[in-house]
């Protein structure tokens, strides 16, 4: 009898501890999820009564050229952004391992970009890449030419990718740095005894053992690519020729400018599914179990 009473008390204690999280999840995750599904199956303009339309919004989406343009834009952005941010974040992490003094200063200096306002630094980069901005004045002085950063579609997307990469190099670099610090130094010492060079040690030791950090950065980068809004909205407004138009811009304009929250919900669901599919694919192809012993 005493054992049953003790078990009952433990169960009550467990539920009382987890109830706060369960209530929070139900309110801020469960309810929005159910509501977005309801909206996706409805036609509504915030003013008139909501009307159930079934899968019409989904059928409309697959026939929407703008949606497919956004899908291509997102993958195009990832082609620029992911290699760029991975390379520079890894170089930053390697540089941190070599620095002996003022390491905290350099880390905080790079993290300032990550916590800075998206609107503020978008304005700064817009001035920097402007036709008569400092960068174009430099290229004109050196080569006699200016670069139409925000007037040519691919250059506009590339410039936005550079801006976003600048913001996240420090954050992703710290993830890589923690991975580098967890690699046993004895592995490098053994490689030195075998006569391995720097490139061989990086290729055979560092890169394979950084796999967990690499996967994490890739997952974060893919998620960000499908959720980018501030930079293209502030700088190009989705142009030129809708080549910098993103999922978040489409969701925002469809919902609040065109007053079609049901259709916007379908766009949001499809963006989440494509993003999730990309993450699953990357993990299946690249994720490896890492053993340090």
N, C-alpha and C positions, 0 to 999 in steps of 0.2 A: 504493500500500500504506500509506503514511504517512497519507494522508487517511482511509482506512478505519479505521485504528487510532485516529485522532483522533476520528472520528465515534462509534466504539464507546465510547471513553472519555467522550465527552459524554453519550451515552445512559445509560451506567452512572451517571454523576454525577447526571443528571436523575432517574433512578429512585431513587437513594439519598436524594436530597433530598425527593422527594415520598412516599417509602415510609412515613415516619412519619405523615404526614397520612392516607394511604390506610388504614393499619392502624388509626389512631384512628377514622376514619369507619366502617370495617367493624365495629369492636367496639361503638362507642357510638351508631351510627346504623343501620347495616345489620342487625346482629343484632336490636336491638329492633323494627325495622320488620317483619322476617320473623316474629318471635315474636308480635307483636300480630295479624298476619294469621292465624297458626296458632290463636291464642286465639279470634279472632272466629269461626272455623269449628268451634269445639269447645265442649263442655260440661264444666266442671271446677269443683271447689270447694276446691282446694288440698290436699285430703286423699285423695280417691279417684282412680283412674286417669282420665286425660283421655279423653273420648269425642268422636269426630268427628261433628258434626251438620249439616254443610254450611251452607246459608243460613238455617237456622231462627232463628238469633239476629237476622238482618236482618229477617226477616218479623215476628218478635216485636216488634222495635223500631218498625216502621212502624205497628203496631197498639197501641202503648203511648201512652196519653194523657199520661202524665208526660213522655215525650220531647217531644211537641208543645207541652206547657206550657212546658218549658225553652226550646224554640226561640222561642216568643213572648216569654218573659221576656228572652231575650238581645237580641232586636230592640227590645223596649221599653226596655231599659237603654241601648242604643245611641242611641235617639231622645233620651234625656235627656243622656247622657254626652258624645257626640261634639260637638254644638253648643256645649255648655258649656265643654268643655276647649279646643276650637279658639278660641272667642272670647276667653277669659281668657288663654290662652297667647299669642295674637297681641297682645293689649293689653299683656301683660308684655314681649314682645319690642319693641314700639314704645316703651314706656316706657324700656327699656334704652338705646335709641338716643338718647334725650333726656338721659339722665343723664351728667354729666361727671365727677362725683367719687363715690368709694366704690362703683363699679360692681361690683367683685368681691364686696364685702360683700353686696349685694342678690342677686347670682347665687347665692352660697353659702347665703344665708338661704332662698331658695326651693328649692334642691337638698337641703336638710336633710330636707324632706318626702319627697322621692323615695327617700332612703336610709334613712328611718326604718322601724322594724319595723311590719309590717301589723297584728300582734296588738296592739301598744302603742297605735297611733293609733286602732284600732278601739274599744278600751276608752275612750279619751278622747272620741271622737265619740259613743259610746253614752251616756256620762254627759252630754255636751253636749246631745244631743237627747232625753234622758229626759223623762218626764212632769213631774217636779219639777226638771228640769235648768235651767241658766242661761238657755237660749234660751226655754224655755216660761215661765219666771218673767218674762222681759222682755216677751214677747207678752201675758202676763196683765196685767202692770202697765200696758201701753200700750193694749190693746184689750179686756181683760177676758175673754180666751179663751186656751186652750192648744191646741197642734197635736199630734194623735196620730201623730207621725212614724213610729213603727215598728208601729203597730196598723192602719193603713190601707194596703192593698197598693200603690197608686200612690205614696203619700207615702214608704213604706219604700224603694221602688226609687229614687225621686228623691233621698232622703237618702243612700243608698249611692252613687249617681252623683256627688253633690256631694263625698263623701269621697274617692272615687277621683280625681275631677278635681283636688281640692286637692293630692293627692299628685303628680300628673304635670304640673301647670301649669308648674313651673320647668323640667322636662326638655324638654317640648315647646316651651316658650318659647325655650330656647336654640337649638333647631333652626330656629325662625322667625327668631331673631336673626341666625344665620349667613346665612340667606337674605337678610335685609334688608341686611346688611353687604356682600353680594356685588353688590347692585344699583348700577350706576354713578351717581354723583351728577350727572353731566352730563345724564342724562335728566330729572331734576327741574329742573335749571337751564333746560333747553330748554322744559319745560312752563311754568315761571314766565314766560319771555319771551313765551309764547303766551297768557298770562293765565289759565292753568288754576288752579282753586281746590284746596284741600286734598282735598276729597272726590273731585274728578275725578282728581287725581294718584294717590290711593289706588286708585281703581277701574280706572284705565287703565294705571297703571305698576306700583304695588306689588303688587296682588293677582295680576295675570297672571304677573309675574316670580317670585312666591313659589310658583308651582305645584309645583315639585319638593319644596319643604319641606312644602307642604300635603299632597301625596300621601303623603309619608313619615309624617307625623303621622297621617293617616287610616289607613294600613296598620297602624301601631303600635296605634292606638285600637281598630280592629276585632279585631286579634289579642288584645288585652287583654280585650275584651268577652267573647270566647269562653273565656278562661282565668281569669276572676276566681273566687276561692275564699274567701280569708281574710275579707274584710269581711262578706259575707252569712252566712258560716258562723259567725263570731264574734258578730254582732249579732242576726240574725233567725233563724238556723238554717234558712233557706229559706222561712220564713213571712213574713207571714200568708197562708194559703191557697195555699202553694207559689209565691207570686208573685215571690219573690226567690231561688228555687231555680235553680242554675246548672248548666252542663255539668260543671264540675269537681266540684261537690258530688254530682251524680248518679253520676259515674264512681267517686268515692271510696266512696260508700255502697253502690253496687252491688257493687263489687269486695271491699271489706273488711268491710262489715257484713252484706250478703246473701250473701257468698261466691260471687259469680258473675263471676269475672274475664273469662270469655268474652263475656258480655253487655256488661260494662263496656268491653271492647275495641271492640265495635261502636259503642257510644256515642262513644268517643274518635275513631274513624275518621270517623263522620258529622259530629262537631263540626269536625274538621279540614277535611273536604270542604266544609262549608257556609261556614266561615271563608275558605277559599281561594277559593271561588266569589264571596263578597262582595268580596274584595280584587281579584280579576280584573275584576269588574263596575265597581268604583270606578275602577280604572286605565283601563279602556276608555272610560268616560264622561267622566272628568275630566283624565286625564294629557295634557299638552301639551308639545311641544318648545319649550324656551325659549332664545332667542338674545338676548344682551345688546348685540350690535352692530347 
